[in-house]
Every structure is written in C-alpha cells, then in structure tokens.
Amino acid sequence: MSQKKFRVAGFEFRVKNLSVTRNSKLETRNRPAWASALACLLLVAASACRGGADGFLSVTPRSLRDVPAARLAFRFEPDAAEESLPERLRRDEAEETLAAVRTDFETRRGNTEALLRTVLDPRGQRVLAVYGTGETDTDFRIDLYSADGPFIRNVLPPDLTGVFPSEVAWSPDGERIAFSGIRNPALQASPTPDAAPLDPVAPPESDPSVVTPTPTPAAAIPSVPTYRTEQVYVGDRDGYNLRPLTNREGLIYFQLAWSPDGRMLAALACREDEWDARRKEGKLPAGRPRLVTLEGQERLLDDRVTDVAPVWSPDGSKVATAFEYEVAVYDAAGSAPTAGGFPLGEPLRAASAEYDARVFKKEGATTPAAGAVAPEASGGHVAAGVAGDQNAGGNVLISLNPVFRLEWLEPETLYAQTAYVRSFRGEPLPTIKYTRWHVLRISPQAAVLSENKGAGKNKGAGCWVLGAGEDVRCARHLTPDTRHPVFPST
C-alpha cells in the first residue's frame, strides 16, 4: 500500500491504497491500464469538484493566490507580544531626510523652501525631495535628486501642487512615482507692469564695468491637466511623463498604495462634503476603497467608507482594509472578483475584557462606570453586532477600539492594529491611544467533496475548514459593488 500525491489544475490530490507492480515484464504491459485508472480517478474527482457530486477527496489549494477572497478563513490571535512582531512594526520611527539633499536645502535654497521628506527609490539611485514653499500650509513641490546629492530637475509644473506628503511613493520596481495632486491655488495671474517710457533723446547710460548676467534657460515642464480636487498622478523615474490617472472632479483621492508588481494603485476616495464633515467631528478622513490601473481604469471595491489605508497581499492578488471591527479582503484581479469580511467584533471584545482586567487594574486604574468614557472606549463608534463599548458587567472596555491600521507582511499573516484616534482642532497630528497589535492567520476554506462530515469542521452553511479548531472562522461573504465595471485582469 502506498500514498500518491498529484497536482491537477492548481489543486493537490492525495490518493491512498494505490498499488503498482514493479515487475519489469509486467510494468510495460500494465502501465496503460494503470494510467487509465488514474486518469479516470482524477476525472471523477474533478467532476465532483465542479458539480458538487458525492466524492471522497478533499481539495486544498497550493497557495492563497488560488483562493477567492470570499473563500478565506482566519484565526484571530489578540494582543501580540512586542518581541513577536516584525521589526518594521516594532520600530515604527519617524523617517530621516537624506543628508545630502538636506545639506543642499540648507546651503543653497534658502529659508523659503522647507524640506518635508526625502523618498529614496528602491534601487538607491534617485531621491524625491518633497518640500513646502510657504505659499500654503499643506501643499508641496517635488524635485528629483541623485542619491549622492546633486539636483537633477523640478518635477511639478507651476500649475500643479502636491498634497498629502506622506503618501509620495516610488513603485516597487522603481520605475514610477505616484502622489496626489491638485491645481495650484497659489498661482494667480499677475498683470504685466507698464514699461517706463524711454527718453528718445538721451540714450540709457551704461557702465562698462558692470557685467550683466546672461539668463540661464530653465527646463520647461510641460503642463498637465489639473483639477480643483485631489487626483492621482504618476510620472516616470526621470521625472518626466507626468499625468493624472484619475479625473473625477469633486472626489478627493488619498491613502495611495502601489501593488507589488507596480501595475495598479489602491486608494481611498470621498466627496468634499464628506471630507469636511469628518474634519468638523474630529475624525480622520475616510473614503471608499478602489483600485486604479496605470491605464486609468478604476474599480470601486466597497461602498462603505473607511479611514484605514488599504494594503496589498505580498503576492499582489488581494487588497485589504477595515471597517470599524471588520477586516475586508478583496480579489485584485479576475473577471469575477469576490470579497470576504473577517468579523472581529466578538473575539476582540472578549480579548479587550481580559486586557482591561490584566493591564489597567494592574496599574491601579479601575474600569470606569458605563458611559463614563464612551468615546475613548470605542473610538466614538459602535460596531454592528457588538454590545457597544460595555462588557457583560456593564463596565466600559477602555481598550476596545476599531481597527486603525493594517500590515500584510507575510502571505498568510495579516497584522491589525486597534487604537483610539481623534483629531483635535489646533493640533497638527491626531491623538492616538490604547494601541494594540493583533494577528490574523489566514487559511483557505476547504472544498469538501464528500457527504461525510468528518472531513473537516463545519463553520456555517457552506463553510468548511480542514483540520480547523474552534478558533478558526470563515470569512463573511461581501457583495461586490456592481455599479462600476470590472476592469480586465492585468
């Protein structure tokens, strides 16, 4: 008896109790029959997979790339220890500006241009200098430098200004740059002053000892279409071929994220009135997640608004964001993409009750009475299906807050940070408290080809997870938005 393993159409099959005679005289004669039997076996299994007929095999995808987002499962591990987090999450420090570029600004460019940040390309050869000119409080310009310091050229034409400086980014291959831009509000057409009349009798005096400098021709930057609301712009690594990817006047695009292959960008977008309303309420800007290709095709992923920046899976097959206490995952390509939600309200609430009892009481703090600090307990929101911000005893859970940030650093591991976040008038940065990192271990749901319920754990109607424990949950099916056409897969 032996066990054989086969791969067919991206799936792995294990077939038990298959005997093969190794007699050299019989091998040649028996091979066609053996091959035919195996082909029939795999055909039956494939038919069962397609039609849901009775079978005896369990089909497991080779990687999560092969699994639709709606067919994912997850295991929630709350409150990851700091030493177990990736270094990128443990050392979440402010970035430093490149010394060579900073020196150029300090010695040559004067006090009218303030260097905000420098963005080194993945090859370590070019640097984007993002700087303010003092014309406005939030807008900036972009110049291109060599990594060793020399200035190369200006990137933006005079009528275009950048916004959201923290989002200026190179594509992963270093071939392109991306940022959000808007029509320059500080650019005003000034009247040409009248020239003073010359004396027709007395020619102008000239001093031969004074050398008049010859103007140096500046490189002309071609004008690009501009808009009164923030749109997505891209350019090549030399700072040329600048163009807008989006042109939906009235929408504000922000939280840009390159796909790993550099062919698409994920972003959030909202209307102007939505942006202003959240600012008045002291909340972070929120928008609807979408994908934008380099050809300008756009696909809305969800009609709900979120303030969580979208992140890509390492293989580029999926995009994730979060809505309060639910992490949402979307297929990034395909003619029929799906979406799945990971509801964290129930397990996060249970973990928060334990966290409050362990951390705050240990420090001598008592859990406030119900309603005392409701905004800080839930970030000002109540998640659907969660009993507000109170535990079973009626006390406020201080640490129970919505998802604030996601990081997808490993194919099957998604990190989610919860926090209380508020923006207060007069403060340049939002207030962030009670931060906690949690881990979601992602796995595929099984395609069980049998009426035998012993093959896996049934986690609900149509939801099976092979070898699952009680803590493994299946994704909630999310209905894709059908108002925007699905662009062709790239």
NORDA-V825513 format. One line per field, one symbol per residue. psi: psi as a letter, one per 20 degrees, with the letter a starting at -180 (. if undefined). Layout:
# NORDA-V825513
psi = ???
This chain:
# NORDA-V825513
psi = qrpqpqppljqpppprlopppjphhighhigggghgggggghggghhhggikrpajqpppqhrihipqhikqrqppoqmpqhiiqqhhhhmmqqqqqpggghhghhhhiaiioopgrqopqhikhqppooqqiihrhirrrpqpqqhjhppgrqgprhjpqqrmhiipqqqhijirqqrprqpoiiopppqpqpqpqqoigoqpqqoiipopqppppqppopqqpqriqprpqqrrijjalpqphqknpiqpprlqpqqhijirpqrqqrrghgghghghjkqqqqrpqrqprijjqqpphqjqqqjppqqqqhijiqqqaqodkppppqpirqimqrqqpnoigghhgghhghgghgghhhjjpqprrpiglghhhjjjqpqpipmckqahjjqpohioqrphqqpnhqhjpppppqqppqpqpiphqqpprlpppqpooprqqqnplqioiihapokrpjoqopkqaijpqqqpppoqpjipqpqqp.
